[in-house]
Amino acid sequence: MINKRETPIELSKYEFQKIGYHLIDQIADFISTIEKRPVTTGETPEQLQQILGVSSLPENGTTAGSIISKAADLLLNHSLLNGHPKFLGYITSSAAPAGALADLLASAVNPNVGAGILSPMATEIEKQTVQWLAELIGVSPSYGGILVSGGNMANFTAFLAARTAKATGDIKKDGIPNSSGKMMIYCSKTTHTWIEKAAALFGHGTESIRWIPTDSANKMDNLILEGTIKNDLAQGFKPFIIIGTAGDVSTGAVDDFEGIAAICKRYDLWFHIDGAYGVPAAVVPEFKKIFEGIRQADSIALDPHKWLYSPLEAGCTLVKNAKHLTDTYSSHPVYYNFDGKETHAQNFYEYGLQNSRGFRALKVWVTLQQVGRKGYETMINEDIKLSKMLFRLAEEHPELEAVTQNLSITTLRYVPAAMDQDRGDTESYLNTLNESLLNELQLRGEVFLSNAVVNKKYCLRACIVNFRTSPRDIEEIIEIIVREGKKMHEKLWKMAFV
Ligand SMILES: Cc1ncc(COP(=O)(O)O)c(C=O)c1O
C-alpha cells in the first residue's frame, strides 16, 4: 500500500529550507539597499515582455528553486519600488517588512477565515485586529467589522450594510426600489471613485449620487448638503446615506463630521466615513479636533495598506452595530455546518462579500503590535511634518507654487521664473508643462509623484505614507522638481517658438 504520494508540488523540508533561506537573504538585501535603487526602471511593457520571455504554458514542471529564483530576479530588479523613500505617489505606502513575514506564515498555515471552525485561531486574531483598529482611530472598541482587500471593498461592504439598514422594505427579498422612492446618496464632489462603482454595480445608478460642492478648504459644504436633502425629500426621493471623507484623495481634506452627523440624525440617514487614507491620523493628539464626530459614524472604511504601512492587500470595514453586517451578508445553506451550536464561533463569511477568505489580518495584527499606538502616532506625525516641510520649501522657492497641504498630502506646481504673465494662455501652458513634467518624473526613477487637479490647476501631488522618507529626501525632491521643471519648460518653449 502506498502511504506517501509522489507529487510535483510537494517540497521536502530540506528543499523548502534551502529555497526559503536564499529568498529571505535576497529580500533582506533588497530592503536594506532600497534607497540606492531607482524608484522605477521605467522599462516599457515591450521591454518587460522581452525580459519575461514569451512562451506558452509549460507542459512539464521544473524545480521550485529555479522558478522562485527567477521570480525574485524579475520582481526585485524590474519593479516600481513603493518602499523607496522617494516614492510619494498615489496612496501606496512603504510596506512593513514584518508584514511580509506574516504573509508568508499566513499562507503557509492557509486558514480559511470564512468560518470560525475552519480557522479557529485566525478568526480570533482577525476579531482582535478589528477591535485594535477601532481603538487606534479612537472609536468604541465595540464596533464590529471585517478585513477586506482595500478601500474600495471596505466602502462597498459598508455601503451595502447601510442600504439594508435604511431601505423601507426588505431589500434582501424585494431588491431596491427604483423610480418611486429612489434611494439617494450624498457625498462631496471630491469623493473617491469607489462611490461611482458602488452606485453603478449595486443597481442604484450614478444618477442617484448627489455630488455636493466643497468650500474653500475643500470640505463638503454642509449647508448645500442639507438643502439638497430637503429638496429631494420634497420630490419624493428617499435619501439614505451621507458619506464624509477623512482625507480626500486629491488634497487630503477632512470633512466636518460633527456637522454631517447632526444632519444624519435630523433625517435618519446612515453616516459613513471613507477614511481609507486619512483616518489613522486621528491617533495624533493635535489632529483629534479635525476628526471630532467620527465616533458618531455608523460605519468607517480604513486601509491598513495605506497609512498603517501594511503590505497590500488590507482594508477594513468598521460598523457601529455589527448586526447590520450580518443582516446584509448572512445566509445559511444546508451544506454549511458552521453554526457552532456549542462554540459560538464567529463566521466572517457572514460579515462581508467574500466566502473563502485568506488571513490578511495577520500582517496587520503583527505590525500593530510591533509598532504600538505610540509608534503609529510618531510615524504618522512625522509624515505630516515632512509634508508641511515640502509645502514650506515650495512656498519659499521662486519657481514653485505651493497649492494645498492637508494631513500628509501636498500639492504644488512648477512655475518658470520667466513666465510672460501677459500671455492669455498662461494657465493652460502651466497645466501642460506640469503634466509633461510629471510624466517625465514618473519614468526617470529619481522620485515618484502623482497628480491632482486643484481649482483647474494641474499639480504635482506628494502623499507621504512612507516611514522611509527623510527631510533630506524632501530637500532633494524640491531640487529634482525644479531641475526637471526648467528642462521641460525649455523643451516645450523651443517646440512652440523655434
Ligand atoms: C479616500 C479613498 N477612498 C478609497 C480608496 C480606494 O482604496 P483602494 O485602492 O485600496 O481600493 C482610496 C485610494 O486611494 C482613497 O484615497
The ligand as an SDF file (V2000), in Angstrom:
LIG
                    3D

 16 16  0  0  0  0  0  0  0  0999 V2000
  -10.2520   58.2220    0.0780 C   0  0  0  0  0  0  0  0  0  0  0  0
  -10.0720   56.9260   -0.6400 C   0  0  0  0  0  0  0  0  0  0  0  0
  -11.0630   56.0180   -0.6560 N   0  0  0  0  0  0  0  0  0  0  0  0
  -10.9480   54.8290   -1.2790 C   0  0  0  0  0  0  0  0  0  0  0  0
   -9.7930   54.4850   -1.9410 C   0  0  0  0  0  0  0  0  0  0  0  0
   -9.6930   53.1560   -2.6310 C   0  0  0  0  0  0  0  0  0  0  0  0
   -8.7740   52.3520   -1.9500 O   0  0  0  0  0  0  0  0  0  0  0  0
   -8.1800   51.0150   -2.6200 P   0  0  0  0  0  0  0  0  0  0  0  0
   -7.3220   51.4950   -3.7520 O   0  0  0  0  0  0  0  0  0  0  0  0
   -7.4210   50.3670   -1.5290 O   0  0  0  0  0  0  0  0  0  0  0  0
   -9.3300   50.1990   -3.0970 O   0  0  0  0  0  0  0  0  0  0  0  0
   -8.7310   55.4030   -1.9720 C   0  0  0  0  0  0  0  0  0  0  0  0
   -7.4970   55.0950   -2.6940 C   0  0  0  0  0  0  0  0  0  0  0  0
   -6.5960   55.8720   -2.7970 O   0  0  0  0  0  0  0  0  0  0  0  0
   -8.8720   56.6460   -1.2990 C   0  0  0  0  0  0  0  0  0  0  0  0
   -7.8880   57.5530   -1.2800 O   0  0  0  0  0  0  0  0  0  0  0  0
  1  2  1  0
  2  3  1  0
  2 15  2  0
  3  4  2  0
  4  5  1  0
  5  6  1  0
  5 12  2  0
  6  7  1  0
  7  8  1  0
  8  9  2  0
  8 10  1  0
  8 11  1  0
 12 13  1  0
 12 15  1  0
 13 14  2  0
 15 16  1  0
M  END
$$$$
